């Protein structure tokens, strides 16, 4: 996740070192799993070691962020406001697809001065659980799993080698942790720690420190 300010056009952007993050989402047979590392960078400088990159919009919708922190946080605030307003006004639950479409409109509307962020929306739709990925121009892609950030090529390699549509949430958590750990070891802009959240029929929850340590131990036991 980049913490740098947007540079004026006259600045030589080739000399600016842009870093990123690692975020991901997996669709499982009984829910969705979201994950991210916690490192926040400003060029070569680690600006923060415990940055929050997974945000609950409602108990059945969550978003991961990558890119410029200010842009991403502003979009999250706009999304929360509109989702809460809609539900208060109409008394209906907003689907993950509707939330993703709203974000797509916001990003596309600002395409001339794009918001430098990459978003993953995951949650519950009318026909089950879904995952959507958006780029800075509002392009919207639905998939069973997706990644974003500078560590995404590494994480994607791990996920594609082991993913199955029949994964349970617990198995999805293990795969997400393994993918994040691999990216954190190989990508300089990803690291320090990771967070994992789950959305299932019971709603949204984030893994505790103890739960994360348990899954890490399981991964290390497999490798040994």
Number of C-alpha atoms within 10 A of each C-alpha: 30 24 20 18 10 8 10 8 7 6 9 9 11 7 7 11 10 18 23 25 28 33 35 31 32 28 28 24 15 16 26 29 32 32 25 33 30 25 26 28 23 19 16 11 11 17 16 14 15 15 19 16 25 25 17 19 21 18 16 25 26 26 25 26 28 26 25 20 19 16 16 20 15 11 18 20 11 13 19 15 12 14 20 15 12 13 12 11 9 8 10 10 17 19 22 26 22 13 22 26 18 17 23 20 15 19 24 18 14 13 13 9 11 16 23 18 24 24 30 27 27 34 31 24 17 11 7 15 24 25 29 24 25 21 20 20 21 24 15 19 13 16 13 16 25 22 26 27 25 22 28 22 14 20 29 19 13 18 22 12 8 11 19 17 12 12 18 17 20 15 16 27 25 20 22 28 24 20 27 30 23 18 27 25 14 13 20 17 29 32 25 17 16 24 23 24 20 27 25 20 13 10 14 20 15 17 13 12 10 9 12 19 12 12 19 15 12 13 16 10 9 7 7 5
